[in-house]
């Protein structure tokens, strides 16, 4: 853990204590850094890519919110967004929260689960910063973050069942964009793949009231277990849809 400015030292120490991280470890290969723009995860060393942080206000996420195609986007069709239908969605593999933010920007209420503590910290920090921004505060107000193991959380779910559960398990993605490659390089050492994807799917099917949606690389095999009812295919991704009940206004 590192503070990038002296006045952030105390707050950075609190993050370090909460996450069990060493503070200012000169031999570390990676660092969670607290700067003026919030928390970021950085690989250290001469050939390292730039840091990754969650930003719901500017950059790629803002561009997608403004110009991404609205309810015509494939993810919107996959979760069942239609005129008069904005389902309650549980994103059980939240990651950096981009897909969840898109759905929240279209009017859905979102619960997000992230099990990797460092990524969860980045997401928590990004949501807190977005909550004080006039343009996106109303969107992130529809997003609730839960941190922990999604399979356990879904098994012990006490609230009303989410209408739709969205899964995007880690997989060797073939997306060639510089952003995705940088994030994969940073996150692989901490996250790896998701060998428990079949159990994740089974837990989602047990909990969701209307449908489960699984995002996969376009040519990837389906997750072992129940077979999807149908799929939506894009250039690089595919959405496997497991329909349970028809969504109605």
C-alpha positions in Angstrom: 0.0 0.0 0.0 1.3 3.4 -0.9 0.1 7.0 -0.4 0.9 9.2 -3.4 0.7 12.4 -1.3 1.7 13.1 2.3 -1.8 14.2 3.4 -3.2 10.9 2.2 -0.9 8.9 4.4 -3.4 8.2 7.2 -6.2 7.2 4.8 -3.8 4.9 3.0 -2.8 3.3 6.3 -6.4 2.6 7.0 -6.8 0.8 3.7 -3.7 -1.2 4.4 -4.9 -2.3 7.8 -8.4 -3.2 6.4 -7.0 -5.2 3.5 -4.0 -6.7 5.4 -1.4 -5.0 3.1 2.2 -4.1 4.0 2.8 -0.3 3.9 5.5 1.1 1.6 7.1 -2.4 0.9 10.0 -1.6 -1.4 10.2 -5.2 -2.6 6.6 -5.4 -3.7 5.7 -6.2 -7.4 2.3 -4.5 -7.1 0.9 -1.7 -5.1 -2.5 -0.4 -4.2 -2.0 3.3 -4.3 -4.1 6.2 -2.9 -3.8 9.4 -4.8 -5.8 12.6 -5.4 -7.9 10.7 -8.0 -8.7 7.8 -5.7 -7.5 4.3 -5.3 -5.5 2.6 -8.1 -3.8 -0.8 -8.5 -0.3 -0.5 -10.1 2.3 -3.0 -11.2 5.7 -1.7 -10.2 8.8 -1.9 -12.3 10.3 -0.4 -15.5 8.1 -2.3 -18.0 4.8 -2.0 -16.0 1.7 -0.7 -17.7 -0.2 2.3 -16.1 -2.4 1.8 -13.1 -6.0 0.7 -13.1 -8.8 2.4 -11.1 -12.5 2.6 -11.2 -13.9 5.8 -12.8 -17.6 6.1 -13.5 -17.4 9.8 -14.2 -14.9 10.2 -17.1 -13.1 8.1 -19.7 -14.4 5.0 -21.4 -17.3 4.5 -19.0 -18.6 8.0 -19.6 -18.2 7.6 -23.4 -20.2 4.4 -23.3 -22.9 6.0 -21.1 -23.3 8.9 -23.6 -22.7 7.1 -26.9 -23.0 3.3 -26.2 -26.3 2.7 -27.8 -28.6 2.8 -24.8 -31.2 0.0 -24.6 -30.1 -1.2 -28.0 -26.9 -2.6 -26.5 -26.5 -6.4 -26.5 -26.1 -6.5 -22.7 -29.4 -4.6 -22.4 -31.2 -7.1 -24.6 -29.5 -10.0 -22.7 -30.9 -9.0 -19.3 -34.3 -8.4 -20.8 -34.5 -4.6 -20.9 -37.6 -3.6 -23.0 -40.1 -0.8 -23.0 -41.5 -0.7 -19.4 -39.1 -3.4 -18.2 -36.1 -2.6 -16.1 -35.3 -5.7 -14.1 -33.6 -5.9 -10.7 -30.2 -7.4 -11.5 -27.5 -9.1 -9.4 -24.1 -8.9 -11.0 -22.4 -11.7 -9.1 -18.9 -11.2 -10.8 -18.8 -7.4 -10.6 -15.1 -6.8 -11.4 -14.6 -3.1 -12.1 -18.3 -2.6 -12.3 -18.5 -1.4 -16.0 -21.4 -3.7 -17.1 -23.3 -3.0 -13.9 -22.9 0.7 -14.4 -24.3 0.4 -18.0 -27.3 -1.4 -16.7 -27.8 1.1 -13.8 -27.5 4.0 -16.3 -30.4 2.4 -18.3 -32.6 2.3 -15.2 -32.0 -1.1 -13.6 -31.3 -1.5 -9.9 -28.1 -3.4 -9.3 -26.6 -5.5 -6.5 -22.9 -6.2 -7.2 -20.7 -8.9 -5.7 -16.9 -8.9 -5.8 -14.9 -11.5 -4.0 -11.3 -10.3 -4.7 -10.6 -7.8 -1.9 -8.3 -5.5 -4.0 -10.8 -5.2 -6.8 -13.6 -4.8 -4.3 -11.7 -1.8 -2.8 -11.2 -0.2 -6.2 -14.9 -0.6 -6.9 -16.0 0.7 -3.5 -13.7 3.8 -4.0 -15.1 4.4 -7.5 -18.7 4.2 -6.3 -17.9 6.7 -3.4 -16.3 9.2 -5.8 -19.2 8.8 -8.3 -21.8 9.4 -5.6 -20.7 13.0 -5.2 -20.7 13.8 -8.9 -23.8 15.6 -10.2 -23.9 13.7 -13.5 -23.7 10.1 -12.2 -24.8 10.2 -8.6 -28.3 9.2 -9.5 -27.0 6.2 -11.5 -24.7 4.8 -8.8 -27.5 5.3 -6.2 -29.0 2.3 -7.9 -25.9 0.2 -7.3 -25.3 -1.7 -4.1 -21.9 -3.4 -3.5 -21.5 -6.6 -1.5 -18.0 -8.0 -1.0 -17.4 -11.7 -0.5 -17.9 -15.1 -2.2 -20.8 -14.9 -4.6 -21.7 -18.6 -4.2 -22.1 -18.2 -0.4 -23.8 -14.9 -0.7 -26.4 -16.2 -3.2 -26.9 -19.4 -1.1 -27.7 -17.2 2.0 -29.7 -14.5 0.1 -32.3 -12.9 2.5 -33.7 -10.2 0.3 -36.2 -10.5 -2.5 -34.7 -12.7 -5.2 -33.1 -10.8 -8.1 -35.1 -11.1 -11.3 -31.9 -11.4 -13.4 -28.4 -12.7 -12.3 -25.5 -11.7 -14.5 -22.3 -13.7 -14.6 -19.0 -12.8 -16.3 -16.5 -15.4 -15.0 -12.8 -14.9 -15.6 -11.7 -16.6 -18.8 -8.8 -16.2 -21.2 -10.5 -13.3 -23.0 -9.4 -12.7 -26.6 -10.2 -9.0 -26.5 -7.2 -7.3 -28.0 -7.9 -3.8 -26.7 -5.0 -2.2 -24.8 -7.3 -1.4 -21.8 -8.4 -5.0 -21.4 -4.9 -6.4 -21.9 -3.5 -4.0 -19.2 -6.2 -5.0 -16.7 -5.8 -8.7 -17.4 -2.0 -8.4 -16.8 -2.7 -6.6 -13.5 -5.5 -8.8 -12.3 -4.4 -12.3 -13.3 -1.9 -12.7 -10.4 -4.7 -12.0 -8.0 -7.8 -13.4 -9.6 -6.8 -16.3 -12.0 -9.6 -18.0 -13.8 -12.9 -19.1 -12.2 -12.7 -22.9 -11.8 -15.9 -22.7 -9.7 -17.9 -21.3 -12.6 -20.2 -24.3 -12.7 -21.1 -23.9 -9.0 -21.6 -20.2 -9.6 -24.0 -20.9 -12.4 -25.9 -23.5 -10.3 -26.2 -21.0 -7.4 -27.5 -18.3 -9.8 -30.1 -20.6 -11.3 -31.3 -21.5 -7.8 -31.7 -17.8 -6.8 -32.8 -15.9 -9.9 -36.5 -15.5 -10.4 -36.6 -14.8 -14.1 -33.3 -15.5 -15.9 -29.5 -15.9 -15.7 -27.2 -14.4 -18.2 -23.6 -15.5 -18.7 -21.2 -13.4 -20.7 -18.5 -15.5 -22.5 -15.9 -14.9 -25.2 -17.7 -15.6 -28.5 -16.0 -18.9 -29.2 -15.7 -20.1 -25.6 -17.6 -23.3 -24.5 -20.7 -23.0 -22.4 -20.3 -23.4 -18.6 -20.6 -27.0 -17.5 -24.1 -27.8 -16.1 -27.5 -26.6 -17.3 -27.7 -25.7 -21.0 -28.7 -22.1 -22.0 -32.0 -21.6 -23.8 -30.4 -19.4 -26.4 -27.5 -17.0 -27.0 -26.9 -13.5 -28.3 -23.6 -13.2 -30.2 -21.5 -10.2 -30.9 -18.1 -9.7 -32.5 -16.0 -10.8 -29.5 -18.5 -11.7 -26.8 -21.6 -14.0 -26.4 -24.4 -13.9 -23.9 -25.8 -17.3 -22.9 -29.4 -16.8 -21.7 -31.0 -19.2 -19.2 -34.7 -18.2 -19.2 -36.7 -19.2 -16.1 -39.8 -17.0 -16.4 -41.0 -14.3 -18.7 -40.2 -10.7 -17.7 -43.3 -8.5 -17.8 -43.8 -4.7 -17.2 
